[in-house]
């Protein structure tokens, strides 16, 4: 009768060289589950010479009991046992000790058995009669694999804790933030594309950065692109890059954001603003994992993890034909919702103190605290602009404060201004401006915004910006001077 043996191995740290055969005592323990006393004795003798502690069990149930009480590092399991089938014992062992690497040792190579064992977690497959040296090497490889896996898991848990601590430091410790931290830990190590949904100013980019930092791409670039801040005409070249001569003014090759993010993460903020033509090209890049720069003759492979964010109702935009359904479902492989500040006011004190600390350093004001009355006043606000609005209010309050503490009077002075709580009224005759004056002012504002967006896209390169704006360098220089803009302010 052909006998089969299943070998299961557990973690140990083997301090050995390539030719070393003896492991330090008390570093590894072995459980042999086999009703054949001859096989058990042989395996026991071989591995005791290697420094293992060895326990013997003659049935599946006895072996499972020893596995639970003694917690061996390695188990050798006979495929054919008197009480339970070896695969059933393996399955229960894996539930009991999920990290076990598995090597099957059998009298004959049976493909069906090998596939079944592999699905249950088998690491390697050897046949009898086994060579002792080959078995020892196999054990060592499995033990090393288990050790490395345990180290990776420990590192991942530490990274997850670090990501959660970082989010708590930046956003607060409310149950809502804890839920976000848990979702970050869940999705970070996966290849999923993540869609972060939330109102403007809620901290969506902080969540994206936390995902990147908790992933195995953390040592590679995190590249952000605000799809709503770059003119539509520049978005494609900004995202995919371009080759020299791709269009008028393209005097040298430029790497797109996707190329810069190679090996890392590309964060597409306000992805709902992408024009339909660019949505199709982004979808193609996501599906094919290839990117082709403007003017390039061939595509190149792309290794980038995508995270997108939006404050739009993308399903509604899909329903109205403003956003591609296939791109939405490709981006939303995993969705994280960031609640507005008004839904997590328990974080407000932490956020206020953090904002005051940052503003104090920036403005060189030695503010030490915010008084309870001022904090209570902040708690009563609706915060339509969320954390970004809170930060603006507190920066102004710090600027106005000559004392060492923020008082409610400083908060009231800021909140009474139109910038934070009152909507801007539409232009009317009450403003004392004619229709022509209103149009000229609107055109000037639009011109300024376009110049600023182009300078951001070109990193402050005025010559390139002038070409993209289809104007001459001198005209751009004059307009920048009139708007108080400097190229070096856009070079980061």
Phi, psi and omega per residue, in radians:
X1 nan 2.255 -3.135
X2 -1.300 2.246 3.127
X3 -1.846 2.501 -3.134
X4 -2.170 2.518 -3.119
X5 -2.220 2.363 3.082
X6 -1.865 2.223 -3.079
X7 -1.912 2.166 -3.124
X8 -2.103 2.318 -3.031
X9 -2.129 2.575 -3.103
X10 -2.115 3.022 -3.007
X11 -1.213 2.443 2.960
X12 -2.761 2.727 3.080
X13 -1.725 1.776 -3.091
X14 -1.525 1.877 3.106
X15 -1.568 1.438 -3.080
X16 -2.455 2.750 3.023
X17 -1.640 -3.034 -3.060
X18 -1.139 -0.571 -3.077
X19 -1.881 0.070 -3.114
X20 -1.412 2.362 -3.073
X21 -1.929 -0.369 -3.047
X22 -1.789 2.232 3.096
X23 -1.674 2.643 3.117
X24 -1.025 2.436 3.138
X25 -1.117 2.750 3.089
X26 1.126 0.292 3.091
X27 -1.798 -0.302 -3.130
X28 -2.541 2.523 3.105
X29 -2.266 2.601 -2.994
X30 -2.209 2.325 3.020
X31 -1.972 2.146 3.107
X32 -1.857 2.052 3.114
X33 -1.905 1.713 -3.041
X34 -2.775 2.295 3.126
X35 -1.520 -0.040 3.066
X36 -1.615 1.841 -3.061
X37 -1.070 -0.565 -3.135
X38 -1.138 -0.787 3.123
X39 -1.143 -0.758 -3.134
X40 -1.044 -0.792 -3.113
X41 -1.101 -0.713 3.134
X42 -1.095 -0.826 -3.133
X43 -1.140 -0.686 3.119
X44 -1.053 -0.805 -3.103
X45 -1.110 -0.737 -3.121
X46 -1.088 -0.790 -3.015
X47 -1.508 -0.358 2.989
X48 -1.155 -0.601 3.066
X49 -1.131 -0.435 3.135
X50 -1.519 0.019 3.091
X51 1.643 0.142 3.130
X52 -1.423 2.552 2.832
X53 -1.480 2.422 -3.019
X54 -2.200 2.302 2.983
X55 -2.037 2.532 -3.121
X56 -2.030 2.429 3.048
X57 -2.390 2.404 -3.073
X58 -1.773 0.091 3.095
X59 -2.572 2.858 -3.140
X60 -1.129 -0.764 -3.127
X61 -1.116 -0.752 3.118
X62 -1.098 -0.683 3.112
X63 -1.137 -0.714 3.119
X64 -1.133 -0.648 3.097
X65 -1.115 -0.776 3.116
X66 -1.144 -0.644 3.120
X67 -1.089 -0.628 -3.129
X68 -1.325 -0.660 -3.045
X69 -1.538 -0.682 -3.055
X70 -1.649 -0.341 -3.133
X71 0.852 1.095 -3.137
X72 -1.172 2.784 3.087
X73 -1.446 -0.503 -3.084
X74 -2.391 2.455 3.020
X75 -2.254 2.350 3.034
X76 -1.907 2.137 -2.968
X77 -2.105 2.096 3.065
X78 -1.190 2.350 -3.106
X79 -1.184 -0.591 -3.091
X80 -1.937 1.946 -3.087
X81 -2.115 2.747 -3.068
X82 -1.243 -0.400 -3.058
X83 -1.951 -0.689 -3.074
X84 -2.334 2.503 3.051
X85 -1.079 2.467 -3.087
X86 -1.001 -0.671 3.119
X87 -1.155 -0.603 3.085
X88 -1.173 -0.695 3.085
X89 -1.098 -0.758 3.115
X90 -1.024 -0.780 -3.129
X91 -1.068 -0.730 3.130
X92 -1.230 -0.632 3.067
X93 -1.084 -0.693 -3.129
X94 -1.188 -0.563 3.053
X95 -1.248 -0.637 -3.134
X96 -1.284 -0.720 -3.122
X97 -2.296 1.439 -2.958
X98 -1.043 -0.417 -3.050
X99 -1.525 0.156 -3.056
X100 -1.200 2.093 2.897
X101 -1.293 2.618 -3.016
X102 -2.240 2.343 2.986
X103 -2.190 2.226 -3.129
X104 -1.602 2.306 3.074
X105 -2.074 2.009 -3.014
X106 -2.388 2.794 -3.127
X107 -1.297 -0.403 3.118
X108 -2.582 2.565 -3.099
X109 -1.395 1.856 3.141
X110 -1.962 2.014 -3.034
X111 -1.077 -0.722 -3.125
X112 -1.085 -0.755 3.114
X113 -1.144 -0.716 -3.137
X114 -1.086 -0.744 3.138
X115 -1.120 -0.764 -3.141
X116 -1.088 -0.767 -3.141
X117 -1.156 -0.663 3.136
X118 -1.127 -0.690 3.116
X119 -1.127 -0.470 3.105
X120 -1.504 -0.063 3.072
X121 2.050 0.312 3.141
X122 -1.093 2.473 -3.107
X123 -1.731 -0.649 -3.089
X124 -2.722 2.871 -3.038
X125 -2.314 2.062 3.108
X126 -2.138 2.685 3.138
X127 -1.964 2.707 3.050
X128 -1.576 2.735 -0.078
X129 -1.235 2.345 -3.038
X130 -1.517 2.610 3.035
X131 -1.560 2.256 -3.050
X132 -1.026 -0.752 -3.129
X133 -1.119 -0.719 3.126
X134 -1.124 -0.687 3.130
X135 -1.140 -0.700 3.130
X136 -1.118 -0.786 3.130
X137 -1.073 -0.726 3.123
X138 -1.081 -0.749 3.106
X139 -1.046 -0.807 -3.110
X140 -1.098 -0.724 3.116
X141 -1.096 -0.746 3.137
X142 -1.143 -0.723 3.114
X143 -1.096 -0.725 3.116
X144 -1.132 -0.713 3.094
X145 -1.059 -0.753 3.102
X146 -1.119 -0.697 3.124
X147 -1.088 -0.800 -3.138
X148 -1.123 -0.702 3.132
X149 -1.117 -0.712 3.114
X150 -1.110 -0.685 3.133
X151 -1.158 -0.703 3.111
X152 -1.109 -0.759 3.130
X153 -1.111 -0.718 3.119
X154 -1.108 -0.731 3.110
X155 -1.120 -0.699 3.138
X156 -1.127 -0.720 3.108
X157 -1.106 -0.671 3.129
X158 -1.164 -0.721 3.098
X159 -1.104 -0.720 3.114
X160 -1.070 -0.752 3.112
X161 -1.121 -0.682 3.137
X162 -1.141 -0.732 3.118
X163 -1.095 -0.737 3.112
X164 -1.123 -0.720 3.128
X165 -1.147 -0.658 -3.139
X166 -1.156 -0.753 3.109
X167 -1.116 -0.709 3.116
X168 -1.086 -0.700 3.131
X169 -1.155 -0.598 -3.078
X170 -1.548 -0.577 -2.981
X171 -2.039 -0.384 -3.106
X172 2.116 -3.109 -3.065
X173 -2.112 0.392 -3.140
X174 -1.163 2.824 3.065
X175 -0.986 -0.570 3.129
X176 -1.123 -0.755 3.124
X177 -1.209 -0.659 3.086
X178 -1.079 -0.666 3.086
X179 -1.121 -0.735 3.108
X180 -1.101 -0.755 3.130
X181 -1.054 -0.693 3.111
X182 -1.138 -0.689 3.114
X183 -1.185 -0.666 3.065
X184 -1.042 -0.807 3.134
X185 -1.090 -0.611 -3.124
X186 -1.200 -0.760 -2.964
X187 -1.679 -0.295 -2.983
X188 -1.021 -0.761 -3.054
X189 -1.446 -0.052 -3.139
X190 -1.566 2.903 3.069
X191 -1.534 0.113 -3.040
X192 -1.071 2.484 2.890
X193 -1.356 2.362 -3.025
X194 -1.991 2.362 3.034
X195 -1.936 2.123 3.134
X196 -1.813 2.135 -3.035
X197 -2.004 2.326 3.097
X198 3.072 2.842 3.138
X199 -1.153 2.852 3.084
X200 -1.046 2.342 3.054
X201 1.496 0.174 -3.094
X202 -1.505 -0.239 3.134
X203 1.817 0.567 -3.115
X204 -1.123 -0.647 3.135
X205 -1.190 -0.574 3.071
X206 -1.063 -0.712 3.115
X207 -1.144 -0.739 3.110
X208 -1.061 -0.753 3.113
X209 -1.121 -0.638 3.116
X210 -1.139 -0.687 3.085
X211 -1.083 -0.793 3.129
X212 -1.068 -0.788 -3.092
X213 -1.190 -0.464 3.135
X214 -1.576 -0.023 -3.110
X215 -1.692 3.013 3.091
X216 -1.375 0.074 3.071
X217 -1.721 0.166 -2.981
X218 -1.056 -0.449 -3.126
X219 -1.498 -0.073 -3.140
X220 -1.794 3.029 -3.003
X221 -1.176 2.576 2.901
X222 -1.940 1.963 -3.025
X223 -2.043 2.135 -3.110
X224 -1.835 2.457 3.071
X225 -2.325 2.074 3.099
X226 -1.509 1.821 -3.068
X227 -1.197 -0.232 -3.139
X228 -1.721 -0.097 -3.059
X229 -1.833 -0.099 -3.083
X230 -1.981 2.306 3.135
X231 -0.970 2.550 -3.088
X232 -0.964 -0.640 -3.112
X233 -1.148 -0.379 -3.090
X234 -1.782 -0.213 -3.008
X235 -1.077 -0.765 -3.070
X236 -1.111 -0.812 3.134
X237 -1.181 -0.570 3.125
X238 -1.196 -0.652 -3.107
X239 -1.387 -0.820 -3.021
X240 -1.756 -0.288 -3.083
X241 1.439 3.115 3.121
X242 -2.659 2.745 3.098
X243 -1.631 2.798 3.087
X244 -1.038 2.297 3.131
X245 1.440 0.126 -3.118
X246 -1.124 -0.540 3.104
X247 -2.724 2.962 -3.130
X248 -1.033 2.182 -3.136
X249 1.699 -0.162 3.120
X250 -1.459 1.427 -3.033
X251 -1.460 -0.300 3.075
X252 -2.562 2.790 -3.129
X253 -1.184 2.469 3.074
X254 -2.242 2.253 3.086
X255 -1.324 2.323 3.084
X256 -1.364 2.984 -3.131
X257 -1.055 -0.615 3.131
X258 -1.135 -0.677 3.104
X259 -1.173 -0.689 3.109
X260 -1.112 -0.574 -3.099
X261 -1.460 0.090 -3.077
X262 -0.859 2.224 -3.125
X263 1.447 -0.166 -3.075
X264 -2.080 -2.382 -3.036
X265 -2.236 2.351 3.023
X266 -1.906 2.121 -3.128
X267 -1.797 2.008 -3.139
X268 -1.741 1.696 -3.118
X269 -1.430 2.515 -3.113
X270 0.870 0.925 -3.075
X271 -1.129 -0.337 3.111
X272 -1.124 -0.263 3.141
X273 -1.500 -0.056 3.139
X274 -1.123 2.307 3.064
X275 -1.164 2.716 -3.062
X276 -0.999 -0.702 -3.112
X277 -1.082 -0.661 -3.137
X278 -1.371 -0.480 3.068
X279 -1.028 -0.727 -3.136
X280 -1.116 -0.720 -3.129
X281 -1.231 -0.627 3.085
X282 -1.162 -0.730 3.110
X283 -1.046 -0.729 3.129
X284 -1.080 -0.716 3.121
X285 -1.154 -0.680 3.120
X286 -1.146 -0.719 -3.072
X287 -1.349 -0.750 -3.052
X288 -1.542 -0.258 -3.047
X289 0.979 0.683 3.076
X290 -2.357 2.668 3.123
X291 -2.373 2.424 3.137
X292 -2.216 2.040 -3.141
X293 -1.222 2.730 3.069
X294 -1.054 2.273 3.132
X295 1.497 -0.108 3.132
X296 -1.400 2.614 -3.126
X297 -1.594 -0.244 -3.119
X298 -2.561 2.690 3.085
X299 -1.493 2.798 3.066
X300 -2.249 2.731 -3.086
X301 -1.100 2.574 -3.080
X302 -2.217 2.141 3.076
X303 -2.054 1.478 -3.072
X304 -2.423 2.415 3.030
X305 -1.665 2.267 -3.082
X306 -1.758 2.333 2.948
X307 -2.233 2.263 -3.138
X308 -2.085 2.733 3.112
X309 -2.442 2.640 3.127
X310 -2.718 2.602 2.957
X311 -1.867 0.110 3.099
X312 -1.536 2.818 2.961
X313 -1.542 1.543 -3.035
X314 -1.098 -0.698 3.067
X315 -1.001 -0.636 3.090
X316 -1.176 -0.686 3.099
X317 -1.166 -0.608 3.058
X318 -1.110 -0.777 -3.124
X319 -1.096 -0.585 -3.120
X320 -1.570 0.048 3.102
X321 1.409 0.240 -3.124
X322 -1.642 -0.172 3.124
X323 -2.512 2.404 -3.081
X324 -1.184 2.291 3.127
X325 -1.132 -0.711 -3.110
X326 -1.149 -0.627 3.102
X327 -1.219 -0.698 3.119
X328 -1.025 -0.841 -3.111
X329 -1.198 -0.500 3.090
X330 -1.257 -0.640 3.127
X331 -1.326 -0.599 -3.026
X332 -1.631 0.746 3.047
X333 -1.112 -0.524 3.035
X334 -2.548 2.244 -3.064
X335 -2.012 2.309 3.050
X336 -2.067 2.222 3.141
X337 -1.803 2.198 3.129
X338 -1.773 2.047 -3.055
X339 -1.276 2.712 3.081
X340 -1.215 2.844 -3.112
X341 -1.066 -0.628 -3.119
X342 -1.120 -0.307 3.121
X343 -1.611 -0.096 3.129
X344 -2.463 0.956 -3.094
X345 -1.135 -0.262 3.067
X346 -1.145 -0.321 3.091
X347 -1.494 -0.168 -2.972
X348 -1.085 -0.730 -3.140
X349 -1.044 -0.822 3.110
X350 -1.057 -0.802 -3.127
X351 -1.128 -0.713 3.138
X352 -1.088 -0.780 3.136
X353 -1.117 -0.678 3.111
X354 -1.144 -0.790 3.137
X355 -1.098 -0.711 3.134
X356 -1.132 -0.714 3.116
X357 -1.078 -0.788 3.133
X358 -1.113 -0.796 -3.119
X359 -1.159 -0.626 3.121
X360 -1.098 -0.720 3.102
X361 -1.184 -0.754 -3.112
X362 -1.126 -0.773 -3.040
X363 -1.680 0.007 3.117
X364 1.006 0.844 3.077
X365 -2.041 2.191 -3.057
X366 -1.417 0.988 3.134
X367 -1.288 2.291 -3.067
X368 -1.871 -0.387 -3.070
X369 -2.876 2.918 2.984
X370 -2.031 2.266 -3.069
X371 -1.272 2.684 -3.113
X372 -0.972 -0.658 3.130
X373 -1.101 -0.722 3.109
X374 -1.158 -0.688 3.132
X375 -1.155 -0.697 3.110
X376 -1.101 -0.643 3.101
X377 -1.116 -0.701 3.101
X378 -1.149 -0.648 -3.107
X379 -1.114 -0.421 -3.076
X380 -1.531 -0.063 -3.085
X381 -1.498 2.642 -3.133
X382 -1.381 -0.387 3.105
X383 0.898 1.099 3.077
X384 -1.113 -0.455 3.107
X385 -1.630 0.075 3.038
X386 1.031 -2.515 -3.007
X387 -1.135 -0.571 3.117
X388 -1.096 -0.730 3.100
X389 -1.164 -0.725 3.093
X390 -1.023 -0.755 3.139
X391 -1.093 -0.735 3.136
X392 -1.102 -0.746 3.131
X393 -1.065 -0.802 -3.078
X394 -1.268 -0.547 3.054
X395 -1.099 -0.755 3.111
X396 -1.156 -0.676 3.123
X397 -1.124 -0.704 3.090
X398 -1.105 -0.712 -3.139
X399 -1.119 -0.623 -3.111
X400 -1.395 -0.330 -2.987
X401 -1.499 2.256 3.064
X402 -1.851 -0.063 3.136
X403 -1.616 -3.086 3.109
X404 -1.601 -0.079 -3.128
X405 -2.310 2.706 3.056
X406 -1.552 2.092 3.137
X407 -1.767 2.902 -3.133
X408 -1.122 -0.476 3.123
X409 -1.106 -0.649 3.116
X410 -1.183 -0.698 3.111
X411 -1.158 -0.753 3.138
X412 -1.064 -0.704 -3.124
X413 -1.075 -0.637 3.122
X414 -1.321 -0.773 -3.086
X415 -1.166 -0.420 3.118
X416 -1.286 -0.293 3.127
X417 -1.286 2.743 -3.085
X418 -1.310 -0.254 -2.972
X419 -1.225 -0.481 -2.981
X420 -1.914 -0.571 -3.065
X421 -2.021 -0.539 -3.046
X422 -1.667 2.289 3.085
X423 -1.189 2.610 3.129
X424 -1.286 2.186 -3.110
X425 -1.237 2.541 3.104
X426 -1.164 2.665 -3.127
X427 -1.111 2.272 3.093
X428 -2.416 3.116 3.123
X429 -1.088 -0.414 -3.130
X430 -1.120 -0.374 3.126
X431 -1.422 -0.129 3.094
X432 1.340 0.324 -3.134
X433 -2.032 2.485 3.097
X434 -1.405 3.007 3.101
X435 -1.076 -0.714 3.140
X436 -1.113 -0.785 3.137
X437 -1.088 -0.684 3.121
X438 -1.113 -0.746 3.134
X439 -1.133 -0.749 3.136
X440 -1.117 -0.678 3.126
X441 -1.169 -0.712 3.119
X442 -1.119 -0.699 3.125
X443 -1.133 -0.708 3.127
X444 -1.112 -0.750 3.122
X445 -1.106 -0.743 3.141
X446 -1.130 -0.693 3.105
X447 -1.093 -0.746 3.128
X448 -1.105 -0.772 -3.140
X449 -1.111 -0.685 3.133
X450 -1.158 -0.741 3.115
X451 -1.103 -0.755 3.141
X452 -1.108 -0.760 3.137
X453 -1.104 -0.696 3.139
X454 -1.193 -0.696 3.089
X455 -1.123 -0.644 3.066
X456 -1.112 -0.718 -3.110
X457 -1.183 -0.559 -3.116
X458 -1.706 0.167 -3.137
X459 0.984 0.644 3.076
X460 1.480 0.086 3.134
X461 -1.335 1.802 -3.036
X462 -1.199 -0.610 3.130
X463 -1.126 -0.797 3.116
X464 -1.160 -0.695 3.120
X465 -1.076 -0.725 3.129
X466 -1.079 -0.691 3.116
X467 -1.152 -0.748 -3.135
X468 -1.151 -0.578 3.124
X469 -1.479 -0.040 3.125
X470 0.984 0.830 3.050
X471 -2.395 2.997 -3.137
X472 -1.564 2.806 -3.060
X473 -1.034 -0.729 -3.085
X474 -1.124 -0.762 3.125
X475 -1.062 -0.772 3.125
X476 -1.097 -0.725 -3.135
X477 -1.075 -0.738 -3.137
X478 -1.127 -0.772 -3.133
X479 -1.158 -0.699 3.096
X480 -1.064 -0.702 3.124
X481 -1.133 -0.700 3.135
X482 -1.155 -0.577 3.141
X483 -1.550 -0.061 -3.123
X484 1.273 0.555 -3.103
X485 -1.781 2.513 3.085
X486 -2.231 2.430 -3.108
X487 -1.040 -0.643 -3.085
X488 -1.183 -0.270 3.109
X489 -1.326 -0.128 -3.085
X490 -2.089 0.256 -3.013
X491 -1.629 0.144 3.125
X492 -1.642 nan nan
